[in-house]
């Protein structure tokens, strides 16, 4: 898959994931989609997120894992991506560490 096409699909999945999370999640915590990493073939998508408060990360991960098949249907219905990639939600520890560094400096 060409880099430009993969980048566009990644951006589309990021936008759709953010909207899906906004519509489906509870207001108990702020869940933010930080980035999407698409495999070179485009068959797998890792969707990274953070939460506020940080203590809600595990709850949010369980919620997203339960909603994965619903999210894949949402991608299919809201986009024109041919083959929907396998979706895997991950806590974005890199973003969390960057935020800590910003607080320290």
VOKOLPA-323507 format. One record per atom (N, C-alpha, C, O): z, x, y. Coordinates in steps of 0.2 Angstrom, whole numbers, padded with zeros to 4 digits, always signed. Each point is the difference from the previous one (the first is absolute). Layout:
N
ZXY;...
***
This chain:
105
+0000+0004-0006;+0000-0004+0006;+0000+0004+0006;+0004+0005+0001;-0008-0006+0004;-0001+0004+0006;+0007-0001+0004;+0003-0005+0000;-0002+0011+0004;+0006+0000+0004;+0001-0006+0005;+0005-0003+0001;-0011+0002+0002;+0000-0005+0006;+0002-0007-0003;+0004-0004+0003;-0008+0003-0009;+0001-0007-0003;+0008-0001-0002;+0003-0005+0001;-0001+0011-0004;+0007+0000-0003;+0005-0001+0006;+0005-0004-0001;-0006+0007+0006;+0004+0000+0006;+0000-0008+0003;+0005-0002+0002;-0011-0001-0002;+0000-0007+0003;+0003-0004-0005;+0004-0005+0002;-0004+0006-0008;+0003-0005-0005;+0008+0001+0000;+0003-0005+0000;-0001+0012+0001;+0007+0001+0001;+0003-0003+0006;+0005-0003+0000;-0009+0003+0006;+0002-0004+0006;+0000-0007-0001;+0005-0003+0002;-0009+0000-0006;+0000-0007-0001;+0006-0002-0004;+0003-0005+0001;-0002+0009-0006;+0006-0002-0005;+0006+0001+0004;+0005-0004-0001;-0004+0009+0006;+0005+0001+0004;+0002-0006+0004;+0005-0003+0001;-0011+0000+0003;+0001-0005+0004;+0002-0007-0004;+0004-0004+0002;-0007+0003-0008;+0001-0005-0004;+0007+0000-0003;+0004-0005+0000;-0001+0011-0002;+0006+0001-0002;+0005-0002+0005;+0005-0003-0001;-0006+0005+0007;+0005-0001+0006;+0000-0008+0001;+0006-0002+0001;-0012-0001-0001;+0000-0007+0001;+0004-0004-0005;+0004-0005+0001;-0006+0007-0007;+0003-0003-0006;+0008+0001+0000;+0004-0005-0001;-0002+0011+0002;+0008+0001+0001;+0003-0004+0005;+0005-0003-0001;-0008+0003+0007;+0002-0004+0006;+0001-0008-0002;+0005-0003+0001;-0010+0001-0005;+0000-0007-0002;+0005-0002-0005;+0002-0006-0001;-0001+0011-0004;+0003-0002-0006;+0007+0002+0000;+0004-0002-0004;-0002+0007+0008;+0007+0003-0001;+0005-0004+0004;-0002-0003+0005;+0008+0004-0007;+0006-0003+0004;+0002+0004+0006;-0002+0006+0000;+0005-0010+0005;+0002+0004+0006;+0006+0004-0001;+0003+0003+0005;+0000-0003-0011;+0006+0004-0001;-0001+0008+0001;+0005+0003+0002;-0011-0001-0002;-0002+0007+0001;-0006+0001+0003;-0005-0005-0001;+0003+0010+0005;-0006+0002+0003;-0004+0004-0005;+0002+0006-0001;-0007-0008-0002;-0004+0003-0005;-0007+0002+0003;-0003-0004+0003;+0002+0011-0002;-0006+0002+0003;-0004+0004-0005;+0002+0005-0003;-0009-0007+0003;-0005+0004-0004;-0001+0006+0005;-0003-0001+0005;+0004+0007-0008;-0001+0006+0004;-0007+0003-0001;-0003+0003+0004;+0000-0003-0011;-0006+0003-0001;-0002-0002-0007;+0003-0002-0004;-0010+0003+0003;-0003-0001-0007;-0004+0006-0002;-0004+0003+0004;+0005-0001-0010;-0003+0006-0003;-0004-0003-0006;+0002-0002-0005;-0009+0002+0006;-0005-0002-0004;-0002+0006-0005;-0001+0005+0003;+0001-0006-0009;-0003+0005-0005;-0007+0002+0002;-0004-0004+0003;+0002+0010-0005;-0007+0002+0001;-0005-0005-0002;-0006-0001+0002;+0007-0002-0008;-0004-0005-0003;+0000-0007+0003;-0004-0004+0000;+0010+0003+0004;+0001-0007+0003;+0003-0005-0005;+0000-0006+0002;+0002+0009-0008;+0002-0005-0005;+0008-0001+0001;+0002-0005-0004;+0001+0009+0007;+0007+0000+0001;+0002+0000+0007;-0002+0004+0004;+0007-0008-0002;+0003+0000+0007;+0007+0001+0000;+0004-0004-0003;-0001+0009+0006;+0007+0001+0001;+0002-0003+0007;-0003+0003+0005;+0007-0008-0004;+0002-0003+0006;+0007+0002+0002;+0004-0002-0004;-0003+0006+0009;+0006+0003+0002;+0003-0005+0005;-0003-0002+0005;+0010+0002-0005;+0004-0005+0005;+0006+0003+0001;+0003+0004-0003;+0000-0006+0009;+0007+0001+0002;+0004-0006+0001;-0004-0005+0001;+0010+0005-0001;+0004-0006+0002;+0006+0002+0005;+0002+0005+0000;-0001-0010+0004;+0006+0000+0004;+0004-0006-0001;-0002-0006+0000;+0008+0006-0002;+0004+0007-0001;-0002+0003-0007;-0003-0003-0004;+0004+0010+0004;-0002+0004-0005;+0003-0003-0007;-0003+0001-0005;+0009-0004+0005;+0003-0002-0006;-0004-0005-0004;+0002-0002-0005;-0007-0001+0009;-0004-0006-0003;-0006+0003-0004;-0004-0004-0003;+0003+0011+0002;-0006+0002-0003;-0001-0002-0007;-0005-0002-0002;+0010+0002-0002;+0000-0001-0007;-0002-0008-0001;-0004-0002-0004;+0007-0002+0008;-0001-0007+0000;-0007-0002+0002;-0004-0004-0003;+0001+0008+0008;-0007-0001+0003;-0004+0002-0006;-0006-0003-0001;+0007+0009-0002;-0004+0002-0005;-0001-0005-0006;-0005-0001-0003;+0011-0001+0001;+0000-0006-0005;-0004-0006+0002;-0004-0002-0004;+0004+0000+0010;-0003-0005+0003;-0008+0001-0001;-0004-0004-0002;+0002+0010+0005;-0007+0002+0000;-0003+0000-0007;-0006-0002-0001;+0010+0005-0004;-0002+0000-0007;-0001-0006-0003;-0005-0002-0003;+0009-0003+0005;-0001-0007-0003;-0006-0003+0003;-0003-0005-0003;+0001+0006+0010;-0005-0003+0003;-0007+0004-0001;-0005-0002+0003;+0005+0007-0007;-0006+0004+0000;-0006-0004-0002;-0005+0001+0003;+0005-0005-0009;-0006-0004-0002;-0002-0005+0006;-0006-0001+0001;+0011-0002+0002;-0001-0005+0006;-0004+0004+0005;-0005-0002+0003;+0007+0008-0001;-0003+0004+0005;-0007+0002-0002;-0004+0000+0004;+0003+0002-0010;-0007+0001-0003;-0005-0006+0001;-0005+0001+0002;+0008-0007-0003;-0004-0006+0001;-0001-0001+0007;-0006-0002+0002;+0011+0004+0002;-0001+0000+0008;-0006+0004+0002;-0004-0001+0004;+0004+0007-0006;-0005+0005+0001;-0007-0003-0002;-0004+0000+0004;+0004-0002-0010;-0007-0003-0002;-0002-0006+0004;-0006+0000+0002;+0011-0004+0001;-0002-0006+0004;-0002+0002+0007;-0004-0004+0003;+0008+0009-0001;-0001+0002+0008;-0005+0005+0001;-0001+0002+0006;-0002+0001-0011;-0004+0006+0001;-0006-0001-0004;-0001-0004-0004;-0004+0009+0005;-0006+0000-0004;+0000+0007-0004;-0006+0002-0001;+0012+0000-0001;+0000+0006-0004;-0002-0002-0007;+0002-0005-0003;-0007+0009+0000;-0003-0002-0006;+0005+0000-0006;+0002-0005-0002;+0001+0011+0001;+0005+0001-0006;+0007+0001+0004;+0001+0005+0004;+0003-0010-0006;+0007+0001+0003;+0004+0006-0003;+0000+0000-0006;+0002+0005+0010;+0004+0005-0004;+0006-0002-0003;+0003-0005+0002;+0000+0009-0006;+0007-0001-0003;+0004+0002+0006;+0000+0005+0003;+0005-0009-0002;+0005+0000+0006;+0006+0003-0003;+0003-0003-0005;+0000+0008+0009;+0007+0002-0002;+0004+0001+0007;-0003+0004+0004;+0008-0007-0003;+0004+0000+0006;+0005+0006-0001;+0003+0001-0005;-0002+0003+0010;+0005+0006+0000;+0004+0000+0006;-0003-0002+0006;+0009+0004-0006;+0004+0001+0006;-0003+0007+0003;-0001+0005-0003;+0001-0006+0010;-0003+0006+0003;+0005+0005+0003;+0003-0001+0005;-0001+0005-0010;+0006+0005+0002;-0003+0005+0005;+0004+0002+0004;-0010+0000-0004;-0003+0004+0005;+0001-0002+0007;+0003+0003+0004;-0004-0010-0003;+0001-0003+0007;+0007+0000+0001;+0002+0001+0006;+0002-0003-0011;+0008+0000+0001;+0002+0007+0003;+0004+0000+0004;-0006+0005-0008;+0002+0007+0002;-0002+0002+0007;+0003+0003+0004;-0009-0005-0002;-0003+0001+0007;+0004-0003+0005;+0002+0002+0005;+0000-0009-0006;+0005-0003+0004;+0006+0003+0001;+0003+0001+0006;+0000+0002-0011;+0006+0004+0000;+0000+0006+0004;+0004+0002+0005;-0010+0002-0006;-0001+0006+0004;-0001-0002+0008;+0003+0003+0004;-0006-0009-0003;-0001-0002+0007;+0007-0001+0003;+0001+0001+0006;+0004-0004-0010;+0006-0002+0003;+0004+0006+0001;+0004+0001+0005;-0005+0005-0009;+0004+0006+0001;-0002+0004+0006;+0003+0004+0002;-0010-0005-0001;-0002+0005+0006;+0000-0004+0007;-0002+0003+0005;
***
